[in-house]
Amino acid sequence: MPHTAGAAPHPAPQPRKTVNLALQGGGAHGAFTWGVLDKLLEDGRLDFDGVSGTSAGAINGALLAYGLASGGPDGARELLERLWRRLAKANAFGPLSPSWLSAVTGNPHLDAHPVYAGLDLMVRMMSPYQFNPLGLNPLRDALRGLVDFDVLRRVAAPRLFVSATNVTQGRLKVFQGQELSADCLVASACLPLLFQAVDIDGEQYWDGGYMGNPTLHPLIHDSVARDLVIIQVTPIARPGLPTTPTAIVDRINEISFNSTYLRELRAMELVNRLIDQGKMTEEEAGLTRFYLHRVAAEDAMAQLGVSSKLNADWGFLTTLRDLGRAAAAAWLDSTYDRLGVQSTFDVGGFLV
């Protein structure tokens, strides 16, 4: 229909852009990433070439990739919600369900929860090979029936990369393509003080966060996308000095889980700088010039104690989801036009 005088013209559709995603782990805090992905899928302007994930990030990434392949953006959104609802349902009937005091105060932390306190003491005295001799892992039950791995292994885009730590070799293992399975997702989220190592083809694996949270290198080699979007869950800085044994151990783990990620950022920033200064060509580097971006709510996440990573209460999960959706909306508003043009994450300043 021709445009008539006085009628408001339809806005021109914005071009679709392709990015890579790097999804951090963080237990229940991964619901923040759920919210970010939910908003990006709802917005509909982005395609995804590669997704690298660790722990909860790997699980979110698997459901994103499989959901897009089997049901498009709406299918992926529905699948992600189904997973987090399952986790909340299991939590509601589990030993770490929130106490009445938490329900009244809205405090998501479990430090004062009697079962959490007992668990904290137990893992200092016994290993999961003693208190969990059957090797039970509730995550495996939560994943059951959600993903057809025969389909996921054939998905061309987004390509999924799942990080785990090889226990005996002390190396990063990145599962991809035909290697993808429920076992590799469970391995990527296997906290060694709570669960037995996951055996895959005779090798034993722990949580991938020890070696890459997440690993970035698969996303910058042989990728058609020049934009890398990090969805950061674990804060780098945390206010206050930890003084109790539990708080000290928790902060050590948090720092170690971010250390490899920070080292990769330093290396990537150096390559970009050398290319920009003309000291190295893309051919010499074996990499293209990439643009780095980050979706985060670091101030809000830094207010959450480590114990809340085990809190899968539906109210808490949806609060994190909404925080992720808001962060993604703000990021899209400020960054979409700069995708493919420039980095919006000042890595140099971030690493000082």
C-alpha positions in Angstrom: 0.0 0.0 0.0 1.5 3.4 -0.9 2.4 5.8 1.8 -0.3 8.4 2.4 0.2 11.9 3.6 0.2 12.3 7.3 0.7 8.6 8.0 3.7 7.7 10.1 6.3 5.8 8.1 7.2 2.3 9.3 10.6 2.2 10.8 13.1 0.4 8.7 13.9 -3.1 10.1 17.4 -3.2 11.7 19.9 -5.7 10.2 20.5 -8.9 12.0 24.0 -9.3 13.5 25.9 -12.4 14.4 27.9 -12.7 17.7 29.6 -15.3 19.8 28.6 -15.9 23.4 30.8 -16.7 26.4 28.7 -17.9 29.3 30.2 -18.0 32.8 29.2 -20.6 35.4 28.0 -19.9 38.9 25.4 -22.4 40.1 22.0 -20.8 40.8 23.5 -17.4 39.7 23.3 -18.9 36.2 19.6 -17.7 36.3 21.1 -14.3 35.5 22.4 -15.7 32.2 19.0 -17.3 31.6 17.5 -13.8 31.8 20.1 -12.3 29.5 19.5 -15.0 26.9 15.7 -14.7 27.2 15.9 -11.0 26.4 18.3 -11.5 23.5 16.0 -14.2 22.0 12.9 -12.0 22.5 14.7 -9.0 20.9 15.4 -11.2 17.8 18.1 -9.1 16.2 21.0 -11.4 17.0 22.2 -14.7 15.6 24.8 -16.8 17.4 27.8 -18.4 15.7 29.5 -20.0 18.7 28.6 -20.5 22.4 31.3 -21.3 25.0 30.0 -22.2 28.4 31.1 -23.6 31.7 29.0 -25.2 34.4 25.6 -23.4 34.5 26.8 -21.5 31.4 27.4 -24.7 29.6 23.9 -25.9 30.5 22.3 -22.6 29.4 24.3 -22.8 26.2 23.2 -26.4 25.5 19.5 -25.5 25.9 20.0 -22.4 23.8 21.6 -24.3 20.9 19.2 -27.2 21.0 16.2 -25.0 21.5 17.1 -22.8 18.5 17.6 -25.9 16.4 14.4 -27.7 17.4 12.0 -24.8 18.0 13.5 -21.4 17.0 13.9 -18.5 19.5 10.5 -19.3 21.2 11.5 -22.9 21.6 14.8 -21.9 23.2 13.1 -19.5 25.6 10.6 -22.2 26.6 13.3 -24.8 27.1 15.4 -22.5 29.3 12.4 -21.8 31.5 11.6 -25.5 31.8 15.1 -26.2 33.1 15.1 -23.5 35.7 11.5 -24.5 36.8 12.8 -28.1 37.2 15.7 -27.0 39.4 13.3 -24.8 41.5 10.9 -27.7 41.9 13.7 -30.1 43.0 14.9 -27.4 45.4 11.5 -26.9 47.0 11.4 -30.6 48.2 15.2 -30.8 48.9 17.2 -30.2 52.0 18.3 -26.7 51.0 14.8 -25.4 50.5 14.7 -21.9 52.0 13.8 -21.6 55.6 10.8 -19.7 56.9 13.1 -16.9 58.0 14.5 -16.5 54.4 11.0 -16.4 53.1 10.1 -13.6 55.5 13.2 -11.5 55.0 13.8 -12.2 51.4 17.5 -13.0 52.1 18.8 -15.4 49.4 21.9 -16.5 51.4 22.0 -19.9 53.0 24.8 -19.2 55.5 22.3 -19.5 58.4 20.5 -22.5 56.9 21.0 -25.5 59.3 21.5 -27.9 56.4 24.0 -25.7 54.6 25.9 -25.3 57.8 26.0 -29.0 58.3 27.0 -29.5 54.6 29.8 -27.0 55.0 31.1 -28.9 58.0 30.7 -32.3 56.3 32.7 -31.4 53.2 35.6 -30.5 55.4 35.6 -33.9 57.0 34.4 -36.3 54.3 34.7 -36.5 50.5 31.7 -37.2 48.1 33.2 -40.7 47.7 32.3 -41.3 51.4 29.0 -39.3 51.9 27.7 -40.0 48.3 29.1 -43.4 47.5 26.5 -44.0 44.7 27.7 -40.9 42.9 24.2 -39.4 42.7 24.0 -36.0 40.9 20.6 -34.2 40.8 21.7 -32.2 37.7 21.5 -35.3 35.6 17.8 -35.8 36.6 17.1 -32.1 35.8 18.5 -32.5 32.3 16.7 -35.7 31.5 14.4 -35.4 28.5 15.2 -31.8 27.8 17.9 -32.2 25.1 18.2 -34.7 22.3 21.9 -35.0 22.1 21.8 -36.7 18.7 20.3 -33.5 17.4 22.6 -31.2 19.4 25.7 -32.9 18.0 24.6 -32.0 14.5 23.8 -28.4 15.2 25.9 -26.2 12.9 25.1 -22.9 14.5 25.4 -22.0 17.2 28.4 -24.3 17.8 28.6 -25.3 21.4 31.8 -25.6 23.4 31.6 -27.1 26.9 34.6 -26.7 29.3 35.6 -29.2 31.9 38.7 -29.9 33.9 40.6 -33.2 33.4 41.4 -34.2 37.0 44.4 -36.4 36.5 46.0 -34.4 33.7 45.3 -31.0 35.1 44.2 -29.8 31.7 41.2 -28.0 30.1 38.9 -30.2 28.1 36.6 -28.5 25.6 33.8 -30.9 24.5 32.2 -30.1 21.1 30.5 -31.7 18.1 30.2 -35.4 18.5 31.6 -35.3 22.0 28.6 -33.5 23.4 26.5 -35.5 25.9 24.7 -35.2 29.2 27.8 -36.5 30.9 29.9 -33.6 29.6 27.4 -31.0 30.9 27.3 -32.7 34.3 31.1 -32.8 34.3 31.3 -29.1 33.5 29.3 -28.4 36.6 30.9 -31.0 38.9 32.1 -29.3 42.1 34.6 -31.8 43.6 33.7 -31.3 47.2 30.1 -32.1 46.5 30.1 -34.7 43.7 32.3 -37.5 42.5 34.3 -36.8 39.3 32.5 -37.7 36.1 34.0 -40.5 34.1 33.9 -39.9 30.3 35.8 -42.4 28.1 38.0 -43.4 31.0 39.0 -39.8 32.0 37.8 -38.1 35.1 36.4 -34.6 35.0 35.6 -31.8 37.5 34.0 -28.4 37.0 35.4 -26.5 34.0 35.7 -23.3 36.0 39.1 -24.3 37.3 40.5 -24.0 33.8 38.2 -21.7 32.0 35.1 -19.8 33.2 34.5 -19.8 30.3 37.3 -20.5 27.9 37.3 -17.9 25.1 39.8 -19.3 22.5 37.3 -21.5 20.6 35.3 -18.4 19.8 38.1 -16.4 18.2 39.4 -19.2 15.9 37.6 -19.9 12.6 34.5 -17.9 13.5 32.4 -15.8 11.1 31.5 -13.5 14.0 33.8 -10.7 15.0 31.9 -9.8 18.1 32.4 -11.7 21.4 29.8 -11.1 24.1 30.7 -12.2 27.6 27.8 -12.8 30.0 29.6 -12.4 33.3 28.1 -13.9 36.4 31.0 -14.1 38.9 32.1 -10.7 40.0 35.8 -9.9 39.9 35.7 -7.5 42.8 33.8 -8.2 46.1 33.5 -5.7 48.9 34.8 -6.7 52.3 37.6 -8.9 53.5 36.7 -12.5 54.1 37.7 -13.5 57.7 35.8 -16.8 58.4 37.1 -20.1 57.1 34.1 -20.6 54.8 34.3 -17.0 53.4 38.0 -17.4 52.8 37.6 -20.7 50.9 34.7 -19.3 48.9 36.7 -16.2 47.9 39.7 -18.3 46.9 37.5 -20.4 44.6 35.9 -17.3 43.2 39.3 -15.7 42.3 40.6 -19.0 40.9 37.4 -19.4 38.7 38.0 -16.0 37.2 41.8 -16.2 36.8 42.0 -18.1 33.5 39.2 -15.9 32.1 41.2 -12.8 33.0 44.4 -14.3 31.4 42.6 -15.0 28.2 41.2 -11.4 28.2 44.8 -10.1 28.6 46.0 -12.1 25.7 43.1 -11.1 23.5 43.6 -7.5 24.3 47.3 -7.7 23.5 46.6 -9.2 20.1 44.0 -6.6 19.3 46.4 -3.8 20.3 49.2 -5.2 18.2 46.9 -5.4 15.2 45.6 -1.9 15.8 49.1 -0.5 16.1 50.2 -2.2 12.8 52.8 -4.3 14.6 51.1 -7.5 13.5 48.8 -8.4 10.7 45.7 -10.6 11.1 47.4 -13.2 9.0 50.5 -13.2 11.3 48.3 -13.4 14.4 46.2 -16.2 12.9 43.2 -14.2 14.2 40.9 -11.6 12.9 40.4 -8.3 14.7 37.5 -8.9 17.1 35.2 -6.7 19.1 34.7 -7.4 22.8 31.5 -6.8 24.8 30.2 -7.7 28.2 26.7 -8.0 29.8 26.9 -7.9 33.5 25.4 -6.5 36.7 28.5 -6.7 38.8 27.4 -4.4 41.6 24.3 -6.4 42.2 25.9 -9.8 41.8 28.7 -8.8 44.2 26.1 -8.3 46.9 25.2 -12.0 46.7 27.2 -14.4 48.9 28.6 -17.6 47.5 26.1 -19.7 49.5 23.3 -18.2 47.4 24.7 -20.2 44.4 23.1 -23.2 45.9 19.7 -21.4 46.4 17.4 -22.6 43.6 14.2 -21.1 45.2 11.9 -20.0 42.3 11.5 -16.5 43.7 15.3 -16.0 43.9 15.8 -17.5 40.4 13.2 -15.2 38.8 14.8 -12.2 40.5 18.1 -13.1 38.9 16.3 -13.8 35.6 14.7 -10.3 35.7 18.1 -8.8 36.6 19.6 -10.5 33.5 16.8 -9.3 31.3 17.2 -5.7 32.4 21.0 -5.9 31.9 20.5 -7.3 28.4 18.0 -4.6 27.5 20.3 -1.9 28.6 23.2 -3.5 26.8 21.2 -3.8 23.5 20.2 -0.1 23.8 23.7 1.1 24.3 25.6 -1.4 22.1 23.6 -2.8 19.2 24.6 -0.1 16.8 28.3 -0.6 17.7 28.4 -4.4 17.0 30.8 -5.1 14.2 32.2 -1.6 14.6 34.1 -1.3 17.9 34.6 -2.9 21.3 32.4 -1.7 24.1 34.2 -3.5 26.9 37.3 -1.7 28.0 39.5 -4.7 28.7 42.6 -2.6 29.5 40.9 -0.6 32.2 39.1 -3.6 33.5 42.4 -5.5 34.1 44.3 -2.7 35.8 
